[in-house]
Amino acid sequence: MLSNLIVLRLEDNDLTGTIPSEIGQITALREINLDINDLTGTIPTQLGMLSNLIELSIGVNSLEGTIPSEIGQITALREINLNRTYLSGTIPTQLGMLSNLIELSIGSCNVEGTIPSEIGQITALREINLAINDLTGTIPTQLGTLSSLIQLSIATNHLDGTIPSEIGQLTALREIELHHNDLIGTIPTELGMLSNLTKLTIGSNSLEGTIPSEIGQITALREINLYNNYLTGTIPTEVGTLSSLIHLSIGGNTLFEGTIPSEIGQITTLQFIDLQLSGLTGTIPTELGMLSNLIQLSIGSNILEGSIPSEIGQITTLHYIYLYSNELTQNIPIEFAMLSNLRELLVNQNPLSGEVPTEVCQLETEEICSFTLLFQTSFSKLLPSFFEIS
């Protein structure tokens, strides 16, 4: 027996079979890493005897059964990684005794039941990943005591109830992922206090109310995803102060009203805008032409009117422009001929008029077959004779 073994690292070795229960007798062990193998069977309860263990990483395997409550006895543990296994059952409340734990990753399993409120006792926690499981119930308010938490990922479950305002106390947070759940209520204004937050994804829930203007205070934000909720009101102009923002997705909120804030044109870091299916009115701001890094502009299925700004033709980084199903008039700006990276331009179901500029139809792309122009029938009659529409 390797009684003095401290580190056992056998990750990514195509190992099969089960995890031997005898490992629990190697009490000097400080690290176990069996990630990325094809191990089967259950997690031995005997691992609970490894009082010196700091790291337990056995993710990306075919392990089944439940998470042993005995793991809660390993008070030296700093990292647990059980991601991408077939583990089922509930998360043991005994994990709340792991006062030194920094990372808890049980994502992409078949775990069910509620998130134990006892996790809120692990004040050393910096990362929680419980995403892509079958968890139910509410988000425990006790998570608001985890002052060292950097990442909270509990997306793609069946969680209900509201987003606890207590999360706004976690000023170290950099990522919040709550998307694809059944959350209700409003977006807490307290989130505006999370000055280090870079990612906020709470789309595909049943959230209501307005987008808090306080979000504009989170100047570190790089990604906002509020897509597919029941949010109302207008898009706050304060969004324009988010000078680091790359990804803005707040479409699919059909109860929105008001216009596209011209202040969005100040966010020159933006690469992705999705405001489709949002009930937006007014015109497309010419200020969007200042977004020199934009790759995708998706503002289809709204009630936008007026002409398509020629300034958009200055954004040579654009690959995708989706303006379909609006009330846009006049013609496609000839300036669009400068969009040499364009792959798709969808303007169908708009009352456009005039001729499609020949220069736009002759755009050369890396793969010309992937370049799509889609118009409504009456407009397409005015295409140059050599151009075949899709």
C-alpha positions as CSV (number, residue, x, y, z in Angstrom):
1,M,0.0,0.0,0.0
2,L,1.3,3.4,-1.0
3,S,0.7,4.8,2.5
4,N,2.9,7.9,1.9
5,L,1.3,8.9,-1.4
6,I,0.4,12.6,-1.4
7,V,-0.6,13.2,-5.0
8,L,-2.6,10.9,-7.3
9,R,-3.0,12.4,-10.8
10,L,-4.2,10.1,-13.5
11,E,-6.4,12.5,-15.6
12,D,-7.0,12.0,-19.3
13,N,-5.7,8.4,-19.5
14,D,-8.7,6.4,-20.9
15,L,-9.0,4.6,-17.5
16,T,-12.0,2.3,-17.1
17,G,-13.5,0.4,-14.2
18,T,-14.4,1.8,-10.8
19,I,-12.6,4.0,-8.3
20,P,-11.1,1.5,-5.7
21,S,-12.5,2.0,-2.2
22,E,-9.0,1.2,-1.0
23,I,-7.9,4.7,-1.9
24,G,-9.6,5.7,1.3
25,Q,-6.8,4.0,3.2
26,I,-4.1,6.3,1.8
27,T,-4.6,8.9,4.5
28,A,-1.6,11.1,3.4
29,L,-3.3,11.9,0.1
30,R,-3.7,15.6,-0.6
31,E,-4.7,15.6,-4.3
32,I,-6.8,13.2,-6.3
33,N,-7.3,14.0,-10.0
34,L,-9.0,11.4,-12.1
35,D,-10.6,13.8,-14.6
36,I,-11.4,12.9,-18.2
37,N,-11.5,9.1,-18.1
38,D,-14.2,6.5,-18.5
39,L,-14.6,5.5,-14.9
40,T,-17.9,3.9,-13.9
41,G,-19.6,2.9,-10.7
42,T,-20.1,5.1,-7.6
43,I,-17.9,7.4,-5.6
44,P,-16.5,5.3,-2.6
45,T,-17.8,6.5,0.7
46,Q,-14.3,5.6,2.1
47,L,-13.0,8.8,0.5
48,G,-14.4,10.5,3.6
49,M,-11.5,9.1,5.6
50,L,-8.9,11.2,3.7
51,S,-8.6,14.0,6.3
52,N,-5.7,15.6,4.5
53,L,-7.3,15.8,1.0
54,I,-7.3,19.3,-0.5
55,E,-8.4,18.5,-4.1
56,L,-11.0,15.9,-5.3
57,S,-11.4,16.2,-9.0
58,I,-13.1,13.3,-10.7
59,G,-15.2,15.0,-13.4
60,V,-15.8,14.0,-17.0
61,N,-16.4,10.3,-16.2
62,S,-19.3,7.9,-16.3
63,L,-19.8,7.8,-12.6
64,E,-23.3,7.1,-11.2
65,G,-25.0,7.0,-7.9
66,T,-25.2,9.8,-5.3
67,I,-22.6,12.2,-3.9
68,P,-21.5,10.6,-0.6
69,S,-22.4,12.7,2.5
70,E,-19.0,11.5,3.9
71,I,-17.2,14.0,1.7
72,G,-18.4,16.6,4.2
73,Q,-16.0,15.1,6.7
74,I,-13.0,16.1,4.6
75,T,-12.7,19.5,6.2
76,A,-9.3,20.2,4.5
77,L,-10.9,20.2,1.0
78,R,-10.4,23.3,-1.1
79,E,-11.7,22.0,-4.5
80,I,-14.4,19.6,-5.5
81,N,-14.9,18.9,-9.2
82,L,-17.6,16.4,-10.1
83,N,-18.6,18.1,-13.4
84,R,-20.0,16.1,-16.4
85,T,-20.8,12.8,-14.7
86,Y,-24.0,10.9,-14.3
87,L,-24.3,11.5,-10.6
88,S,-27.9,11.8,-9.3
89,G,-29.7,12.4,-6.0
90,T,-29.3,15.5,-4.0
91,I,-26.5,17.7,-2.9
92,P,-25.5,16.6,0.6
93,T,-26.1,19.3,3.3
94,Q,-22.9,18.1,4.9
95,L,-20.9,19.9,2.3
96,G,-21.7,23.0,4.4
97,M,-19.1,21.8,6.9
98,L,-16.3,22.3,4.4
99,S,-15.1,25.6,5.7
100,N,-11.9,25.7,3.5
101,L,-13.7,24.9,0.3
102,I,-12.9,27.4,-2.5
103,E,-14.4,25.7,-5.6
104,L,-17.6,23.6,-5.7
105,S,-18.3,22.3,-9.2
106,I,-21.1,19.8,-9.7
107,G,-22.2,21.0,-13.2
108,S,-23.7,18.9,-16.0
109,C,-24.9,16.0,-13.9
110,N,-28.3,14.7,-13.0
111,V,-28.4,16.2,-9.5
112,E,-31.9,17.1,-8.2
113,G,-33.5,18.6,-5.2
114,T,-32.8,22.0,-3.8
115,I,-29.6,24.0,-3.3
116,P,-28.7,23.5,0.3
117,S,-28.8,26.7,2.3
118,E,-25.8,25.3,4.2
119,I,-23.6,26.2,1.3
120,G,-23.9,29.7,2.6
121,Q,-21.8,28.7,5.6
122,I,-18.7,28.1,3.3
123,T,-17.4,31.6,3.5
124,A,-14.2,30.7,1.6
125,L,-16.1,29.8,-1.5
126,R,-14.9,31.6,-4.7
127,E,-16.6,29.4,-7.4
128,I,-20.0,27.7,-7.4
129,N,-21.0,25.7,-10.5
130,L,-24.2,23.8,-10.3
131,A,-25.4,24.5,-13.8
132,I,-27.2,22.0,-16.1
133,N,-28.8,19.8,-13.5
134,D,-32.4,19.2,-12.3
135,L,-32.3,21.4,-9.3
136,T,-35.6,22.9,-8.1
137,G,-36.7,25.3,-5.4
138,T,-35.4,28.8,-4.8
139,I,-32.0,30.4,-4.7
140,P,-31.0,30.4,-1.0
141,T,-30.7,33.9,0.4
142,Q,-27.8,32.5,2.5
143,L,-25.6,32.7,-0.6
144,G,-25.5,36.4,0.1
145,T,-23.0,35.8,2.9
146,L,-20.3,34.4,0.5
147,S,-18.2,37.5,0.4
148,S,-15.3,35.9,-1.5
149,L,-17.5,34.5,-4.3
150,I,-16.3,35.3,-7.8
151,Q,-18.5,32.9,-9.9
152,L,-22.1,31.9,-9.4
153,S,-23.3,29.5,-12.1
154,I,-26.6,27.8,-11.5
155,A,-28.1,28.2,-15.0
156,T,-30.2,25.6,-16.8
157,N,-32.1,24.1,-13.9
158,H,-35.7,24.4,-12.7
159,L,-35.1,27.0,-10.0
160,D,-38.1,29.2,-9.2
161,G,-38.8,32.1,-6.9
162,T,-37.0,35.5,-7.1
163,I,-33.4,36.6,-7.5
164,P,-32.3,37.3,-3.9
165,S,-31.4,40.9,-3.4
166,E,-28.7,39.6,-1.1
167,I,-26.6,38.7,-4.1
168,G,-25.9,42.4,-4.4
169,Q,-23.8,42.2,-1.3
170,L,-21.2,39.9,-3.1
171,T,-19.0,42.7,-4.3
172,A,-16.3,40.2,-5.4
173,L,-18.6,38.6,-8.0
174,R,-17.4,38.6,-11.6
175,E,-19.9,36.2,-13.2
176,I,-23.6,35.5,-12.5
177,E,-25.2,32.8,-14.6
178,L,-28.9,32.2,-13.8
179,H,-30.3,31.8,-17.3
180,H,-32.7,29.0,-18.4
181,N,-34.6,28.6,-15.1
182,D,-38.1,29.5,-13.9
183,L,-37.2,32.6,-12.0
184,I,-39.9,35.3,-11.4
185,G,-40.1,38.8,-10.0
186,T,-37.9,41.7,-10.8
187,I,-34.2,42.3,-11.4
188,P,-32.9,43.5,-8.0
189,T,-31.5,47.1,-8.1
190,E,-28.9,45.9,-5.7
191,L,-27.0,44.2,-8.5
192,G,-25.8,47.7,-9.4
193,M,-23.4,47.5,-6.5
194,L,-21.4,44.6,-8.1
195,S,-18.6,46.8,-9.4
196,N,-16.5,43.8,-10.5
197,L,-19.2,42.0,-12.4
198,T,-18.2,41.1,-16.0
199,K,-21.0,38.7,-16.9
200,L,-24.7,38.9,-16.1
201,T,-26.8,36.2,-17.8
202,I,-30.4,35.9,-16.5
203,G,-32.2,35.3,-19.8
204,S,-34.9,32.7,-20.5
205,N,-36.7,33.1,-17.2
206,S,-40.1,34.7,-16.3
207,L,-38.7,38.0,-14.9
208,E,-40.9,41.1,-15.0
209,G,-40.6,44.8,-14.3
210,T,-38.1,47.2,-15.8
211,I,-34.3,46.9,-16.4
212,P,-32.8,48.8,-13.4
213,S,-30.9,51.9,-14.4
214,E,-28.4,50.8,-11.7
215,I,-27.0,48.3,-14.2
216,G,-25.3,51.2,-15.8
217,Q,-23.1,51.5,-12.7
218,I,-21.4,48.1,-13.4
219,T,-18.8,49.5,-15.7
220,A,-16.8,46.2,-15.7
221,L,-19.7,44.4,-17.5
222,R,-18.7,42.6,-20.7
223,E,-21.8,40.5,-21.3
224,I,-25.5,41.2,-20.5
225,N,-28.1,38.6,-21.4
226,L,-31.6,39.4,-20.3
227,Y,-33.2,37.7,-23.4
228,N,-36.6,36.1,-23.4
229,N,-38.3,37.3,-20.2
230,Y,-41.3,39.5,-19.6
231,L,-39.5,42.7,-19.0
232,T,-41.3,46.0,-19.6
233,G,-40.5,49.7,-19.9
234,T,-37.7,51.2,-21.9
235,I,-34.0,50.3,-22.3
236,P,-32.2,52.5,-19.8
237,T,-29.9,55.2,-21.4
238,E,-27.5,54.4,-18.6
239,V,-26.5,51.3,-20.6
240,G,-24.4,53.6,-22.7
241,T,-21.9,54.1,-19.8
242,L,-20.9,50.4,-20.0
243,S,-17.6,51.1,-21.8
244,S,-16.3,47.5,-21.6
245,L,-19.5,45.8,-22.9
246,I,-19.0,43.3,-25.7
247,H,-22.3,41.3,-25.7
248,L,-25.7,43.0,-25.3
249,S,-28.7,40.6,-25.5
250,I,-32.0,41.9,-24.2
251,G,-34.3,40.8,-27.0
252,G,-37.3,38.6,-26.7
253,N,-39.0,40.9,-24.2
254,T,-42.1,41.7,-26.3
255,L,-43.5,44.0,-23.7
256,F,-40.7,46.6,-24.1
257,E,-41.6,50.1,-25.4
258,G,-39.7,53.1,-26.4
259,T,-36.7,53.6,-28.7
260,I,-33.2,52.2,-29.1
261,P,-31.1,54.6,-27.0
262,S,-28.6,56.5,-29.1
263,E,-26.2,56.2,-26.1
264,I,-25.6,52.6,-27.2
265,G,-23.4,54.1,-29.9
266,Q,-20.9,55.1,-27.2
267,I,-20.1,51.5,-26.4
268,T,-17.4,51.1,-29.0
269,T,-16.3,47.7,-27.6
270,L,-19.7,46.1,-28.6
271,Q,-19.5,43.1,-30.9
272,F,-23.0,41.6,-30.5
273,I,-26.3,43.4,-30.2
274,D,-29.6,41.5,-30.0
275,L,-32.7,43.6,-29.5
276,Q,-35.1,41.6,-31.7
277,L,-38.7,40.8,-30.7
278,S,-38.8,43.7,-28.2
279,G,-41.6,46.0,-29.3
280,L,-39.2,48.9,-30.0
281,T,-40.4,51.9,-31.9
282,G,-38.8,55.0,-33.4
283,T,-35.8,55.1,-35.8
284,I,-32.5,53.3,-35.8
285,P,-30.0,55.7,-34.2
286,T,-27.3,56.9,-36.6
287,E,-24.9,56.7,-33.6
288,L,-24.7,52.9,-34.1
289,G,-22.3,53.7,-36.9
290,M,-19.7,54.4,-34.3
291,L,-19.6,50.8,-33.2
292,S,-16.4,50.0,-35.0
293,N,-16.1,46.5,-33.6
294,L,-19.6,45.3,-34.1
295,I,-20.0,41.8,-35.7
296,Q,-23.8,41.2,-35.4
297,L,-26.7,43.7,-35.3
298,S,-30.0,42.0,-34.6
299,I,-33.0,44.4,-34.3
300,G,-35.6,42.5,-36.3
301,S,-39.2,41.9,-35.4
302,N,-39.8,45.3,-33.8
303,I,-41.8,48.4,-35.0
304,L,-38.9,50.5,-36.1
305,E,-39.5,53.0,-38.8
306,G,-37.7,55.5,-41.0
307,S,-34.7,54.8,-43.2
308,I,-31.8,52.5,-42.6
309,P,-28.9,54.8,-41.5
310,S,-26.1,55.0,-44.0
311,E,-23.7,55.2,-41.0
312,I,-24.1,51.5,-40.5
313,G,-22.0,51.1,-43.7
314,Q,-19.0,52.4,-41.8
315,I,-19.0,49.3,-39.5
316,T,-16.7,47.1,-41.7
317,T,-16.5,44.4,-39.0
318,L,-20.2,43.5,-39.5
319,H,-20.9,39.9,-40.5
320,Y,-24.7,39.8,-39.8
321,I,-27.4,42.5,-40.1
322,Y,-30.9,41.5,-39.1
323,L,-33.5,44.2,-39.7
324,Y,-36.5,42.1,-40.9
325,S,-40.1,42.6,-39.8
326,N,-40.1,46.3,-39.0
327,E,-41.6,49.3,-40.7
328,L,-38.4,50.6,-42.3
329,T,-38.8,52.6,-45.5
330,Q,-36.7,53.9,-48.4
331,N,-33.8,51.9,-49.8
332,I,-30.7,50.0,-48.7
333,P,-27.9,52.6,-48.3
334,I,-25.2,52.3,-51.0
335,E,-22.7,52.6,-48.2
336,F,-23.4,49.0,-47.3
337,A,-21.2,48.1,-50.3
338,M,-18.3,48.8,-47.9
339,L,-19.2,45.9,-45.6
340,S,-16.7,43.5,-47.1
341,N,-17.2,41.0,-44.2
342,L,-21.0,40.8,-44.5
343,R,-22.5,37.3,-44.5
344,E,-26.2,37.9,-44.0
345,L,-28.4,41.0,-44.6
346,L,-32.0,40.3,-43.8
347,V,-34.4,43.1,-44.5
348,N,-37.5,41.2,-45.5
349,Q,-41.0,42.2,-44.3
350,N,-40.3,46.0,-44.5
351,P,-42.0,48.5,-46.8
352,L,-38.7,49.3,-48.5
353,S,-38.6,51.1,-51.9
354,G,-36.2,52.1,-54.6
355,E,-33.6,49.9,-56.2
356,V,-31.1,47.6,-54.4
357,P,-27.7,49.2,-55.1
358,T,-25.8,47.0,-57.5
359,E,-22.7,47.5,-55.4
360,V,-24.3,45.8,-52.5
361,C,-25.3,42.8,-54.6
362,Q,-21.7,42.5,-55.8
363,L,-20.1,42.2,-52.4
364,E,-17.3,39.8,-52.4
365,T,-17.0,37.6,-49.3
366,E,-14.7,34.7,-48.3
367,E,-17.5,32.3,-49.1
368,I,-19.9,34.0,-51.5
369,C,-22.4,31.1,-51.1
370,S,-22.9,32.0,-47.5
371,F,-23.8,35.6,-48.2
372,T,-27.6,36.0,-48.0
373,L,-29.7,38.9,-49.0
374,L,-33.4,38.4,-48.1
375,F,-36.0,40.9,-49.3
376,Q,-39.8,41.0,-49.5
377,T,-41.3,40.1,-52.9
378,S,-42.2,43.6,-54.0
379,F,-38.8,45.0,-53.2
380,S,-37.0,42.1,-54.9
381,K,-38.5,43.1,-58.3
382,L,-36.1,46.0,-58.2
383,L,-33.0,43.9,-57.8
384,P,-30.4,44.0,-60.6
385,S,-31.1,41.5,-63.2
386,F,-28.0,39.5,-62.6
387,F,-28.7,38.9,-58.9
388,E,-30.7,35.8,-57.7
389,I,-32.2,36.3,-54.3
390,S,-32.6,33.5,-51.7
